Amino acid sequence: MVSPMNAQVTAGRLPLVVGNWKMNGTRVTNVELLAALRASGPFDAEVSVCCPFPYLADVAMSLQGSGITWGAQDCSQHEPGAYTGEVAAVMLAEFGCRHVIVGHSERRSQHAESDTLVAEKARLALAHGLTPIVCVGETLAERDDGTTEGVVKRQLSAVIHTLGHCVSQIVVAYEPIWAIGTGLTASPQQAQVVHSVLRAQLAAASTRAIEMRLLYGGSVNAGNAQELFAQPDIDGALVGGASLKAADFSAICRAASHAALGSTGKSRT
Ligand code: PGA
């Protein structure tokens, strides 16, 4: 039997489950997916859906009043101006976004995003009232070399350097690259080790680190969520593939809700 999320409950951390749709969906299937998700709530965890930019207005309309929040998968490191193809954080705020993912490994590897660029995006997101979900994570080669800790600490330290004590306002997502979309998941113990390293690093920068939410991402599904959420420093999940199926995503949200009820068994929302 998996123990409940006592550490999280004690620290007042409401679990957060974020769906990362990546470049998927259609206007028609999005409506169906969100209607099914709404119908399976409400949840005792915070739930958010990060959709492609063109769908933001539709998603906002579908989720208005549901208690489920929404966000985007990236933003520019610039304020509005002559940056063809970019989307500014202030524009996302206009569409009611709560979150924006920054530094996802697919952005870092496919678009050569550096640690400092990611930190700048996080800064602008915060400046416009959005919560940046900053992704960090190692490749399989880095894990095999034993450099996982060094890699994630380097990625996070750029953000700490840029934000200072305001780093307490971000969400961090640990996503081992070898686990993303592969069906391989870090074991709960492997993930917990990295999460505790990250929380210790955050604690050196902010007295509020204990209140911060650290998500795990990488092939989270209905079958492994509960055990992951039972780890003391795992406060929810960033979910790719499984967020595209209402039944799977709501099962993960329910697992987070159970964790949120903690030892008291009482609803927190
Ligand atoms: P996955 O993706 O759940 O499909 O592994 C997670 C992510 O990339 O955020």
py3Dmol code that shows the C-alpha trace and the ligand (Angstrom):
import py3Dmol

protein = """\
ATOM      1  CA  MET A   1       0.000   0.000   0.000  1.00  0.00           C
ATOM      2  CA  VAL A   2       1.267   3.449  -0.916  1.00  0.00           C
ATOM      3  CA  SER A   3       1.444   6.003   1.854  1.00  0.00           C
ATOM      4  CA  PRO A   4      -0.347   9.317   1.254  1.00  0.00           C
ATOM      5  CA  MET A   5       1.358  12.568   0.449  1.00  0.00           C
ATOM      6  CA  ASN A   6       1.938  13.552   4.079  1.00  0.00           C
ATOM      7  CA  ALA A   7       4.989  15.706   3.481  1.00  0.00           C
ATOM      8  CA  GLN A   8       3.187  17.677   0.817  1.00  0.00           C
ATOM      9  CA  VAL A   9       0.069  18.120   2.902  1.00  0.00           C
ATOM     10  CA  THR A  10       2.097  19.312   5.875  1.00  0.00           C
ATOM     11  CA  ALA A  11       3.895  21.847   3.696  1.00  0.00           C
ATOM     12  CA  GLY A  12       0.611  23.054   2.155  1.00  0.00           C
ATOM     13  CA  ARG A  13       1.535  21.979  -1.362  1.00  0.00           C
ATOM     14  CA  LEU A  14      -1.590  21.295  -3.410  1.00  0.00           C
ATOM     15  CA  PRO A  15      -0.705  18.703  -6.067  1.00  0.00           C
ATOM     16  CA  LEU A  16      -0.611  20.011  -9.613  1.00  0.00           C
ATOM     17  CA  VAL A  17      -1.219  17.946 -12.746  1.00  0.00           C
ATOM     18  CA  VAL A  18      -0.421  19.658 -16.045  1.00  0.00           C
ATOM     19  CA  GLY A  19      -1.291  18.271 -19.453  1.00  0.00           C
ATOM     20  CA  ASN A  20       1.212  19.072 -22.181  1.00  0.00           C
ATOM     21  CA  TRP A  21      -0.607  18.493 -25.437  1.00  0.00           C
ATOM     22  CA  LYS A  22       2.523  19.287 -27.471  1.00  0.00           C
ATOM     23  CA  MET A  23       1.624  19.768 -31.166  1.00  0.00           C
ATOM     24  CA  ASN A  24      -1.549  17.676 -31.049  1.00  0.00           C
ATOM     25  CA  GLY A  25      -5.291  18.192 -31.242  1.00  0.00           C
ATOM     26  CA  THR A  26      -7.925  19.603 -33.545  1.00  0.00           C
ATOM     27  CA  ARG A  27     -10.649  22.085 -32.705  1.00  0.00           C
ATOM     28  CA  VAL A  28     -13.201  19.273 -32.745  1.00  0.00           C
ATOM     29  CA  THR A  29     -11.275  16.698 -30.703  1.00  0.00           C
ATOM     30  CA  ASN A  30     -10.197  19.356 -28.186  1.00  0.00           C
ATOM     31  CA  VAL A  31     -13.830  20.130 -27.365  1.00  0.00           C
ATOM     32  CA  GLU A  32     -14.567  16.439 -26.811  1.00  0.00           C
ATOM     33  CA  LEU A  33     -11.463  15.909 -24.678  1.00  0.00           C
ATOM     34  CA  LEU A  34     -12.152  18.927 -22.477  1.00  0.00           C
ATOM     35  CA  ALA A  35     -15.850  18.105 -22.066  1.00  0.00           C
ATOM     36  CA  ALA A  36     -14.902  14.617 -20.854  1.00  0.00           C
ATOM     37  CA  LEU A  37     -12.274  16.047 -18.516  1.00  0.00           C
ATOM     38  CA  ARG A  38     -14.749  18.556 -17.059  1.00  0.00           C
ATOM     39  CA  ALA A  39     -17.275  15.792 -16.551  1.00  0.00           C
ATOM     40  CA  SER A  40     -14.799  13.673 -14.598  1.00  0.00           C
ATOM     41  CA  GLY A  41     -13.966  16.529 -12.163  1.00  0.00           C
ATOM     42  CA  PRO A  42     -13.933  18.395  -9.908  1.00  0.00           C
ATOM     43  CA  PHE A  43     -10.571  17.314  -8.546  1.00  0.00           C
ATOM     44  CA  ASP A  44      -8.934  17.958  -5.189  1.00  0.00           C
ATOM     45  CA  ALA A  45      -5.738  18.815  -7.047  1.00  0.00           C
ATOM     46  CA  GLU A  46      -4.952  21.735  -9.341  1.00  0.00           C
ATOM     47  CA  VAL A  47      -5.319  20.641 -12.956  1.00  0.00           C
ATOM     48  CA  SER A  48      -4.083  22.606 -15.955  1.00  0.00           C
ATOM     49  CA  VAL A  49      -3.992  22.017 -19.708  1.00  0.00           C
ATOM     50  CA  CYS A  50      -1.201  23.495 -21.854  1.00  0.00           C
ATOM     51  CA  CYS A  51      -2.401  23.568 -25.451  1.00  0.00           C
ATOM     52  CA  PRO A  52      -0.937  24.854 -28.745  1.00  0.00           C
ATOM     53  CA  PHE A  53      -1.228  28.654 -29.128  1.00  0.00           C
ATOM     54  CA  PRO A  54      -4.018  28.715 -31.767  1.00  0.00           C
ATOM     55  CA  TYR A  55      -6.348  26.766 -29.470  1.00  0.00           C
ATOM     56  CA  LEU A  56      -6.000  29.035 -26.426  1.00  0.00           C
ATOM     57  CA  ALA A  57      -9.240  30.942 -27.000  1.00  0.00           C
ATOM     58  CA  ASP A  58     -11.219  27.733 -27.558  1.00  0.00           C
ATOM     59  CA  VAL A  59      -9.674  26.044 -24.526  1.00  0.00           C
ATOM     60  CA  ALA A  60     -10.372  29.089 -22.365  1.00  0.00           C
ATOM     61  CA  MET A  61     -14.007  28.984 -23.478  1.00  0.00           C
ATOM     62  CA  SER A  62     -14.308  25.244 -22.808  1.00  0.00           C
ATOM     63  CA  LEU A  63     -12.738  25.429 -19.350  1.00  0.00           C
ATOM     64  CA  GLN A  64     -14.175  28.710 -18.052  1.00  0.00           C
ATOM     65  CA  GLY A  65     -15.822  28.101 -14.677  1.00  0.00           C
ATOM     66  CA  SER A  66     -14.632  24.480 -14.477  1.00  0.00           C
ATOM     67  CA  GLY A  67     -11.863  25.005 -11.926  1.00  0.00           C
ATOM     68  CA  ILE A  68      -9.413  23.579 -14.485  1.00  0.00           C
ATOM     69  CA  THR A  69      -6.835  26.135 -15.583  1.00  0.00           C
ATOM     70  CA  TRP A  70      -4.961  26.405 -18.859  1.00  0.00           C
ATOM     71  CA  GLY A  71      -1.670  27.581 -20.230  1.00  0.00           C
ATOM     72  CA  ALA A  72       0.832  27.467 -23.081  1.00  0.00           C
ATOM     73  CA  GLN A  73       3.911  25.404 -23.912  1.00  0.00           C
ATOM     74  CA  ASP A  74       6.405  28.187 -24.510  1.00  0.00           C
ATOM     75  CA  CYS A  75       6.747  31.967 -24.667  1.00  0.00           C
ATOM     76  CA  SER A  76       9.203  34.420 -26.118  1.00  0.00           C
ATOM     77  CA  GLN A  77      12.128  35.814 -24.154  1.00  0.00           C
ATOM     78  CA  HIS A  78      11.170  39.237 -25.555  1.00  0.00           C
ATOM     79  CA  GLU A  79       8.426  41.754 -24.919  1.00  0.00           C
ATOM     80  CA  PRO A  80       6.193  42.387 -27.980  1.00  0.00           C
ATOM     81  CA  GLY A  81       8.068  43.668 -31.019  1.00  0.00           C
ATOM     82  CA  ALA A  82       9.616  42.581 -34.299  1.00  0.00           C
ATOM     83  CA  TYR A  83      10.015  38.854 -33.524  1.00  0.00           C
ATOM     84  CA  THR A  84       8.295  36.968 -36.330  1.00  0.00           C
ATOM     85  CA  GLY A  85       6.601  33.780 -35.217  1.00  0.00           C
ATOM     86  CA  GLU A  86       7.060  34.406 -31.500  1.00  0.00           C
ATOM     87  CA  VAL A  87       4.376  34.735 -28.821  1.00  0.00           C
ATOM     88  CA  ALA A  88       4.896  37.114 -25.891  1.00  0.00           C
ATOM     89  CA  ALA A  89       4.090  36.214 -22.284  1.00  0.00           C
ATOM     90  CA  VAL A  90       1.849  39.287 -22.036  1.00  0.00           C
ATOM     91  CA  MET A  91      -0.283  37.862 -24.870  1.00  0.00           C
ATOM     92  CA  LEU A  92      -0.716  34.581 -23.006  1.00  0.00           C
ATOM     93  CA  ALA A  93      -1.879  36.547 -19.977  1.00  0.00           C
ATOM     94  CA  GLU A  94      -4.549  38.171 -22.167  1.00  0.00           C
ATOM     95  CA  PHE A  95      -5.980  34.701 -22.831  1.00  0.00           C
ATOM     96  CA  GLY A  96      -6.228  33.907 -19.134  1.00  0.00           C
ATOM     97  CA  CYS A  97      -3.284  31.502 -19.068  1.00  0.00           C
ATOM     98  CA  ARG A  98      -2.223  30.446 -15.581  1.00  0.00           C
ATOM     99  CA  HIS A  99       0.893  28.535 -16.617  1.00  0.00           C
ATOM    100  CA  VAL A 100       3.512  28.484 -19.316  1.00  0.00           C
ATOM    101  CA  ILE A 101       5.972  25.627 -19.789  1.00  0.00           C
ATOM    102  CA  VAL A 102       9.522  26.862 -20.432  1.00  0.00           C
ATOM    103  CA  GLY A 103      12.669  24.910 -21.217  1.00  0.00           C
ATOM    104  CA  HIS A 104      10.935  21.691 -22.207  1.00  0.00           C
ATOM    105  CA  SER A 105      13.612  19.282 -23.446  1.00  0.00           C
ATOM    106  CA  GLU A 106      12.051  19.321 -26.917  1.00  0.00           C
ATOM    107  CA  ARG A 107      12.584  23.112 -27.015  1.00  0.00           C
ATOM    108  CA  ARG A 108      16.096  22.810 -25.592  1.00  0.00           C
ATOM    109  CA  SER A 109      17.140  20.124 -28.092  1.00  0.00           C
ATOM    110  CA  GLN A 110      15.134  21.047 -31.217  1.00  0.00           C
ATOM    111  CA  HIS A 111      15.488  24.827 -30.860  1.00  0.00           C
ATOM    112  CA  ALA A 112      18.851  25.045 -29.136  1.00  0.00           C
ATOM    113  CA  GLU A 113      17.432  26.813 -26.093  1.00  0.00           C
ATOM    114  CA  SER A 114      20.145  27.571 -23.548  1.00  0.00           C
ATOM    115  CA  ASP A 115      19.830  27.654 -19.774  1.00  0.00           C
ATOM    116  CA  THR A 116      20.030  31.450 -19.761  1.00  0.00           C
ATOM    117  CA  LEU A 117      17.386  31.800 -22.486  1.00  0.00           C
ATOM    118  CA  VAL A 118      15.042  29.550 -20.513  1.00  0.00           C
ATOM    119  CA  ALA A 119      15.683  31.640 -17.401  1.00  0.00           C
ATOM    120  CA  GLU A 120      14.823  34.820 -19.326  1.00  0.00           C
ATOM    121  CA  LYS A 121      11.535  33.280 -20.486  1.00  0.00           C
ATOM    122  CA  ALA A 122      10.722  32.358 -16.894  1.00  0.00           C
ATOM    123  CA  ARG A 123      11.441  35.947 -15.829  1.00  0.00           C
ATOM    124  CA  LEU A 124       9.088  37.415 -18.414  1.00  0.00           C
ATOM    125  CA  ALA A 125       6.369  34.890 -17.605  1.00  0.00           C
ATOM    126  CA  LEU A 126       6.485  35.910 -13.947  1.00  0.00           C
ATOM    127  CA  ALA A 127       6.548  39.580 -14.885  1.00  0.00           C
ATOM    128  CA  HIS A 128       3.201  39.084 -16.621  1.00  0.00           C
ATOM    129  CA  GLY A 129       1.543  37.126 -13.855  1.00  0.00           C
ATOM    130  CA  LEU A 130       2.029  33.647 -15.303  1.00  0.00           C
ATOM    131  CA  THR A 131       3.535  30.734 -13.427  1.00  0.00           C
ATOM    132  CA  PRO A 132       6.440  29.326 -15.435  1.00  0.00           C
ATOM    133  CA  ILE A 133       6.824  25.559 -15.300  1.00  0.00           C
ATOM    134  CA  VAL A 134      10.581  25.227 -15.763  1.00  0.00           C
ATOM    135  CA  CYS A 135      11.651  21.835 -17.112  1.00  0.00           C
ATOM    136  CA  VAL A 136      14.966  20.235 -16.281  1.00  0.00           C
ATOM    137  CA  GLY A 137      16.266  16.761 -17.014  1.00  0.00           C
ATOM    138  CA  GLU A 138      19.160  14.629 -18.178  1.00  0.00           C
ATOM    139  CA  THR A 139      19.741  12.480 -21.248  1.00  0.00           C
ATOM    140  CA  LEU A 140      20.285   8.746 -20.967  1.00  0.00           C
ATOM    141  CA  ALA A 141      24.005   9.240 -21.661  1.00  0.00           C
ATOM    142  CA  GLU A 142      24.237  11.761 -18.821  1.00  0.00           C
ATOM    143  CA  ARG A 143      22.457   9.383 -16.437  1.00  0.00           C
ATOM    144  CA  ASP A 144      24.774   6.556 -17.468  1.00  0.00           C
ATOM    145  CA  ASP A 145      27.763   8.855 -16.895  1.00  0.00           C
ATOM    146  CA  GLY A 146      26.516   9.665 -13.399  1.00  0.00           C
ATOM    147  CA  THR A 147      26.090  13.371 -14.180  1.00  0.00           C
ATOM    148  CA  THR A 148      22.315  13.651 -13.638  1.00  0.00           C
ATOM    149  CA  GLU A 149      22.616  15.830 -10.534  1.00  0.00           C
ATOM    150  CA  GLY A 150      25.135  18.160 -12.121  1.00  0.00           C
ATOM    151  CA  VAL A 151      22.981  18.621 -15.218  1.00  0.00           C
ATOM    152  CA  VAL A 152      19.721  19.428 -13.443  1.00  0.00           C
ATOM    153  CA  LYS A 153      21.484  21.683 -10.935  1.00  0.00           C
ATOM    154  CA  ARG A 154      23.151  23.609 -13.770  1.00  0.00           C
ATOM    155  CA  GLN A 155      19.794  24.049 -15.533  1.00  0.00           C
ATOM    156  CA  LEU A 156      18.061  25.223 -12.364  1.00  0.00           C
ATOM    157  CA  SER A 157      20.892  27.446 -11.223  1.00  0.00           C
ATOM    158  CA  ALA A 158      20.506  29.648 -14.320  1.00  0.00           C
ATOM    159  CA  VAL A 159      16.898  30.276 -13.285  1.00  0.00           C
ATOM    160  CA  ILE A 160      17.838  30.927  -9.664  1.00  0.00           C
ATOM    161  CA  HIS A 161      20.526  33.340 -10.816  1.00  0.00           C
ATOM    162  CA  THR A 162      18.000  35.313 -12.919  1.00  0.00           C
ATOM    163  CA  LEU A 163      15.064  35.254 -10.498  1.00  0.00           C
ATOM    164  CA  GLY A 164      16.775  35.402  -7.102  1.00  0.00           C
ATOM    165  CA  HIS A 165      14.368  34.763  -4.239  1.00  0.00           C
ATOM    166  CA  CYS A 166      11.420  35.116  -6.684  1.00  0.00           C
ATOM    167  CA  VAL A 167      12.324  31.601  -7.792  1.00  0.00           C
ATOM    168  CA  SER A 168       9.819  30.488  -5.151  1.00  0.00           C
ATOM    169  CA  GLN A 169       7.053  31.558  -7.558  1.00  0.00           C
ATOM    170  CA  ILE A 170       7.904  29.011 -10.230  1.00  0.00           C
ATOM    171  CA  VAL A 171       7.027  25.348 -10.625  1.00  0.00           C
ATOM    172  CA  VAL A 172       9.885  22.991 -11.519  1.00  0.00           C
ATOM    173  CA  ALA A 173       9.301  19.882 -13.629  1.00  0.00           C
ATOM    174  CA  TYR A 174      11.925  17.152 -13.525  1.00  0.00           C
ATOM    175  CA  GLU A 175      11.666  15.298 -16.820  1.00  0.00           C
ATOM    176  CA  PRO A 176      14.404  12.755 -17.557  1.00  0.00           C
ATOM    177  CA  ILE A 177      14.709  12.959 -21.332  1.00  0.00           C
ATOM    178  CA  TRP A 178      15.015   9.187 -21.668  1.00  0.00           C
ATOM    179  CA  ALA A 179      11.576   8.818 -20.063  1.00  0.00           C
ATOM    180  CA  ILE A 180       9.705  11.303 -22.269  1.00  0.00           C
ATOM    181  CA  GLY A 181       7.320   9.600 -24.658  1.00  0.00           C
ATOM    182  CA  THR A 182       9.270   6.349 -24.404  1.00  0.00           C
ATOM    183  CA  GLY A 183       7.085   4.394 -22.013  1.00  0.00           C
ATOM    184  CA  LEU A 184      10.111   4.205 -19.685  1.00  0.00           C
ATOM    185  CA  THR A 185       9.517   5.934 -16.370  1.00  0.00           C
ATOM    186  CA  ALA A 186      12.035   6.856 -13.730  1.00  0.00           C
ATOM    187  CA  SER A 187      11.279   4.702 -10.719  1.00  0.00           C
ATOM    188  CA  PRO A 188       9.595   6.647  -7.911  1.00  0.00           C
ATOM    189  CA  GLN A 189      12.852   6.316  -5.964  1.00  0.00           C
ATOM    190  CA  GLN A 190      14.998   7.598  -8.852  1.00  0.00           C
ATOM    191  CA  ALA A 191      12.660  10.556  -9.305  1.00  0.00           C
ATOM    192  CA  GLN A 192      12.564  11.290  -5.563  1.00  0.00           C
ATOM    193  CA  VAL A 193      16.359  11.425  -5.391  1.00  0.00           C
ATOM    194  CA  VAL A 194      16.472  14.134  -8.063  1.00  0.00           C
ATOM    195  CA  HIS A 195      13.511  16.007  -6.591  1.00  0.00           C
ATOM    196  CA  SER A 196      15.177  16.179  -3.203  1.00  0.00           C
ATOM    197  CA  VAL A 197      18.374  17.494  -4.823  1.00  0.00           C
ATOM    198  CA  LEU A 198      16.337  20.190  -6.585  1.00  0.00           C
ATOM    199  CA  ARG A 199      14.456  21.145  -3.435  1.00  0.00           C
ATOM    200  CA  ALA A 200      17.703  21.449  -1.506  1.00  0.00           C
ATOM    201  CA  GLN A 201      19.090  23.714  -4.245  1.00  0.00           C
ATOM    202  CA  LEU A 202      15.938  25.836  -4.124  1.00  0.00           C
ATOM    203  CA  ALA A 203      16.118  25.985  -0.322  1.00  0.00           C
ATOM    204  CA  ALA A 204      19.525  27.620  -0.586  1.00  0.00           C
ATOM    205  CA  ALA A 205      17.933  30.378  -2.696  1.00  0.00           C
ATOM    206  CA  SER A 206      14.568  30.840  -1.017  1.00  0.00           C
ATOM    207  CA  THR A 207      13.109  30.284   2.411  1.00  0.00           C
ATOM    208  CA  ARG A 208       9.863  29.282   0.657  1.00  0.00           C
ATOM    209  CA  ALA A 209      11.302  26.237  -1.131  1.00  0.00           C
ATOM    210  CA  ILE A 210       9.289  23.929   1.108  1.00  0.00           C
ATOM    211  CA  GLU A 211       6.086  25.427  -0.363  1.00  0.00           C
ATOM    212  CA  MET A 212       7.179  24.995  -3.988  1.00  0.00           C
ATOM    213  CA  ARG A 213       5.719  22.366  -6.247  1.00  0.00           C
ATOM    214  CA  LEU A 214       8.097  20.029  -8.055  1.00  0.00           C
ATOM    215  CA  LEU A 215       6.486  17.922 -10.781  1.00  0.00           C
ATOM    216  CA  TYR A 216       7.707  14.715 -12.317  1.00  0.00           C
ATOM    217  CA  GLY A 217       7.307  14.178 -16.069  1.00  0.00           C
ATOM    218  CA  GLY A 218       8.168  11.301 -18.376  1.00  0.00           C
ATOM    219  CA  SER A 219       5.620   8.625 -19.320  1.00  0.00           C
ATOM    220  CA  VAL A 220       3.357   9.301 -16.350  1.00  0.00           C
ATOM    221  CA  ASN A 221       0.194   7.242 -16.734  1.00  0.00           C
ATOM    222  CA  ALA A 222      -2.800   6.010 -14.787  1.00  0.00           C
ATOM    223  CA  GLY A 223      -0.806   3.006 -13.572  1.00  0.00           C
ATOM    224  CA  ASN A 224       2.286   4.707 -12.168  1.00  0.00           C
ATOM    225  CA  ALA A 225       0.941   8.078 -10.965  1.00  0.00           C
ATOM    226  CA  GLN A 226      -0.100   7.043  -7.475  1.00  0.00           C
ATOM    227  CA  GLU A 227       3.295   5.636  -6.552  1.00  0.00           C
ATOM    228  CA  LEU A 228       5.092   8.676  -7.937  1.00  0.00           C
ATOM    229  CA  PHE A 229       2.798  11.054  -6.021  1.00  0.00           C
ATOM    230  CA  ALA A 230       3.489   9.144  -2.803  1.00  0.00           C
ATOM    231  CA  GLN A 231       7.112  10.338  -2.848  1.00  0.00           C
ATOM    232  CA  PRO A 232       7.719  13.170  -0.371  1.00  0.00           C
ATOM    233  CA  ASP A 233       9.104  15.662  -2.920  1.00  0.00           C
ATOM    234  CA  ILE A 234       6.898  14.828  -5.917  1.00  0.00           C
ATOM    235  CA  ASP A 235       3.989  17.254  -5.966  1.00  0.00           C
ATOM    236  CA  GLY A 236       2.307  16.290  -9.217  1.00  0.00           C
ATOM    237  CA  ALA A 237       3.062  15.595 -12.846  1.00  0.00           C
ATOM    238  CA  LEU A 238       3.675  17.076 -16.256  1.00  0.00           C
ATOM    239  CA  VAL A 239       1.884  14.683 -18.583  1.00  0.00           C
ATOM    240  CA  GLY A 240       2.353  14.392 -22.344  1.00  0.00           C
ATOM    241  CA  GLY A 241       0.853  11.395 -24.139  1.00  0.00           C
ATOM    242  CA  ALA A 242      -1.622  10.454 -21.427  1.00  0.00           C
ATOM    243  CA  SER A 243      -3.042  13.993 -21.355  1.00  0.00           C
ATOM    244  CA  LEU A 244      -4.556  13.395 -24.797  1.00  0.00           C
ATOM    245  CA  LYS A 245      -6.889  10.696 -23.479  1.00  0.00           C
ATOM    246  CA  ALA A 246      -9.566  11.935 -21.101  1.00  0.00           C
ATOM    247  CA  ALA A 247      -9.866   8.660 -19.177  1.00  0.00           C
ATOM    248  CA  ASP A 248      -6.100   8.400 -18.620  1.00  0.00           C
ATOM    249  CA  PHE A 249      -5.608  12.058 -17.732  1.00  0.00           C
ATOM    250  CA  SER A 250      -8.521  12.100 -15.298  1.00  0.00           C
ATOM    251  CA  ALA A 251      -7.211   8.943 -13.634  1.00  0.00           C
ATOM    252  CA  ILE A 252      -3.903  10.770 -13.045  1.00  0.00           C
ATOM    253  CA  CYS A 253      -5.815  13.797 -11.698  1.00  0.00           C
ATOM    254  CA  ARG A 254      -7.746  11.500  -9.356  1.00  0.00           C
ATOM    255  CA  ALA A 255      -4.493   9.945  -8.123  1.00  0.00           C
ATOM    256  CA  ALA A 256      -3.261  13.469  -7.352  1.00  0.00           C
ATOM    257  CA  SER A 257      -6.554  14.227  -5.597  1.00  0.00           C
ATOM    258  CA  HIS A 258      -6.129  11.190  -3.381  1.00  0.00           C
ATOM    259  CA  ALA A 259      -2.624  12.317  -2.556  1.00  0.00           C
ATOM    260  CA  ALA A 260      -3.972  15.789  -1.749  1.00  0.00           C
ATOM    261  CA  LEU A 261      -6.399  14.374   0.770  1.00  0.00           C
ATOM    262  CA  GLY A 262      -3.344  13.143   2.647  1.00  0.00           C
ATOM    263  CA  SER A 263      -3.726  11.721   6.076  1.00  0.00           C
ATOM    264  CA  THR A 264      -6.797  13.789   6.979  1.00  0.00           C
ATOM    265  CA  GLY A 265      -9.077  12.324   4.367  1.00  0.00           C
ATOM    266  CA  LYS A 266     -10.728  15.739   4.097  1.00  0.00           C
ATOM    267  CA  SER A 267     -11.170  17.763   0.950  1.00  0.00           C
ATOM    268  CA  ARG A 268      -8.813  20.747   0.770  1.00  0.00           C
ATOM    269  CA  THR A 269     -10.607  22.806  -1.864  1.00  0.00           C
TER     270      THR A 269
END
"""
ligand_1 = """\
9
PGA
P 5.149 12.010 -21.892
O 5.633 13.533 -22.078
O 4.192 11.994 -20.717
O 4.473 11.667 -23.185
O 6.353 11.199 -21.632
C 5.940 14.339 -20.969
C 6.436 15.678 -21.445
O 7.159 15.746 -22.438
O 6.127 16.727 -20.836
"""
view = py3Dmol.view(width=600, height=400)
view.addModel(protein, "pdb")
view.setStyle({"model": 0}, {"cartoon": {"style": "trace"}})
view.addModel(ligand_1, "xyz")
view.setStyle({"model": 1}, {"stick": {}})
view.zoomTo()
view.show()
